[in-house]
């Protein structure tokens, strides 16, 4: 593992905001699919730069987000979030731990279980990634009017709720 990463080279030069490809509402799902594909490709490039697989990076992002929200993370939470087996989760956690991205600590509320926390290295190494991605995505949102931003936010929230409910038990 390196001390830090330069993620600026992960942004494709041709990936600048351009004219809106959605001409009417019949293209909304296609545009969403194209966005998801681009985001998945970005995740693969980022994971590759950090030496992490796709599920590893998703799990690390989940752990960091939950930590920022003040929620403890147990292995069962990762299993549920990724929709993988507990055995796969155990292997994933070991990889993240051996890579220096997470630590397992005794859960202060329930001493029988362990809590998964990101290391300083994980927070430091993903910081530049988040900053670069956030800056580029923020620039893209500046082209929206306030009303367009409200509509897009409402749509994405509805889609997230819909997707989160698919296959959930």
C-alpha positions in Angstrom: 0.0 0.0 0.0 1.2 3.5 -0.8 1.0 6.5 1.4 -1.3 8.4 -1.0 -2.7 8.3 -4.4 -3.0 10.9 -7.2 -6.5 10.4 -8.6 -6.5 13.3 -11.0 -5.3 11.0 -13.8 -8.4 8.8 -13.3 -10.6 11.5 -14.8 -11.0 11.0 -18.5 -10.2 14.2 -20.4 -13.2 13.7 -22.6 -15.5 13.4 -19.6 -16.5 17.0 -19.4 -20.1 18.2 -19.1 -21.6 18.8 -22.5 -25.0 19.3 -24.0 -27.8 17.3 -22.5 -28.2 14.1 -24.5 -31.7 13.5 -23.2 -34.0 15.0 -25.8 -37.3 13.8 -24.2 -38.5 11.7 -21.4 -38.3 8.5 -23.3 -34.5 8.7 -23.0 -34.4 9.1 -19.2 -33.8 5.5 -18.4 -31.2 5.2 -21.2 -29.4 8.2 -19.8 -29.5 6.7 -16.3 -28.1 3.4 -17.6 -25.3 5.3 -19.4 -24.5 7.2 -16.2 -24.4 3.9 -14.2 -22.0 2.4 -16.7 -19.7 5.4 -16.5 -19.8 5.3 -12.7 -19.0 1.6 -12.7 -16.0 2.2 -15.0 -14.8 5.0 -12.7 -15.1 2.7 -9.7 -13.0 0.1 -11.5 -10.4 2.6 -12.4 -10.3 3.9 -8.9 -10.2 0.4 -7.4 -7.4 -0.6 -9.7 -5.4 2.5 -8.6 -5.9 1.5 -5.0 -5.4 -2.2 -5.5 -9.1 -3.0 -4.6 -11.7 -5.0 -6.4 -15.2 -3.6 -7.1 -16.8 -5.2 -4.0 -13.9 -4.2 -1.9 -14.3 -0.6 -3.0 -18.0 -0.6 -2.5 -17.6 -2.1 1.0 -15.0 0.5 1.9 -17.2 3.3 0.6 -20.1 1.9 2.6 -17.9 1.7 5.8 -16.6 5.3 5.3 -20.2 6.6 4.7 -21.6 4.8 7.7 -18.8 6.0 9.9 -19.3 9.6 8.7 -23.0 9.2 9.6 -22.1 7.9 13.1 -23.4 4.4 12.4 -21.3 1.4 13.5 -20.7 -1.3 10.9 -20.7 -5.1 11.5 -19.8 -7.7 8.9 -23.5 -8.6 8.6 -24.2 -5.0 7.5 -21.7 -5.4 4.6 -23.2 -8.8 3.7 -26.6 -7.2 3.5 -25.4 -4.1 1.6 -23.5 -6.0 -1.0 -25.8 -9.0 -1.2 -23.0 -11.5 -0.8 -22.6 -14.5 1.4 -21.1 -14.2 4.9 -18.2 -16.4 3.8 -17.5 -13.9 0.9 -17.8 -11.0 3.4 -15.2 -12.6 5.7 -12.8 -12.9 2.8 -13.5 -9.3 1.8 -13.0 -8.0 5.3 -9.6 -9.9 5.6 -8.5 -8.3 2.3 -9.4 -4.8 3.4 -7.8 -5.5 6.8 -4.6 -6.9 5.3 -4.5 -3.9 2.9 -4.6 -1.5 5.9 -7.9 0.0 5.0 -10.0 -1.2 8.0 -9.6 -2.5 11.5 -11.9 -4.7 13.6 -12.6 -3.4 17.0 -14.6 -4.7 19.9 -18.1 -3.2 19.7 -18.4 -0.9 22.7 -22.2 -1.4 23.0 -22.0 -5.2 22.6 -18.7 -6.7 23.6 -19.6 -10.0 22.0 -19.4 -8.6 18.5 -16.8 -6.6 16.5 -17.1 -3.3 14.7 -15.4 -2.5 11.4 -13.8 0.9 11.2 -11.8 2.6 8.5 -8.2 3.3 9.2 -6.6 6.7 8.9 -4.9 5.4 5.8 -8.3 4.5 4.2 -9.6 7.9 5.0 -6.5 9.6 3.7 -6.2 7.5 0.6 -9.8 7.9 -0.4 -9.8 11.6 0.4 -8.1 12.7 -2.9 -10.5 10.3 -4.8 -13.5 11.9 -3.2 -12.2 15.4 -3.8 -11.5 14.9 -7.5 -14.8 13.1 -8.1 -16.8 15.6 -6.0 -15.2 18.7 -7.8 -15.9 17.3 -11.2 -19.5 16.3 -10.4 -20.2 19.6 -8.7 -19.1 21.4 -11.8 -21.5 19.4 -13.8 -24.4 20.3 -11.5 -23.7 24.0 -11.9 -25.3 23.9 -15.3 -28.7 23.1 -13.7 -31.3 25.7 -12.8 -32.7 25.4 -9.3 -35.9 23.8 -10.6 -33.9 21.3 -12.7 -31.9 20.4 -9.6 -35.0 19.8 -7.6 -36.5 17.6 -10.3 -33.3 15.6 -10.7 -32.9 15.2 -7.0 -36.5 14.0 -6.6 -36.0 11.6 -9.5 -32.8 10.1 -8.2 -34.2 9.8 -4.7 -37.2 7.9 -6.1 -34.9 5.7 -8.2 -32.7 4.9 -5.2 -35.7 4.0 -3.1 -36.9 1.8 -5.9 -33.6 0.1 -6.4 -33.0 -0.4 -2.7 -36.3 -2.2 -2.5 -35.6 -4.7 -5.3 -34.6 -8.0 -4.0 -34.6 -6.8 -0.4 -36.0 -9.2 2.2 
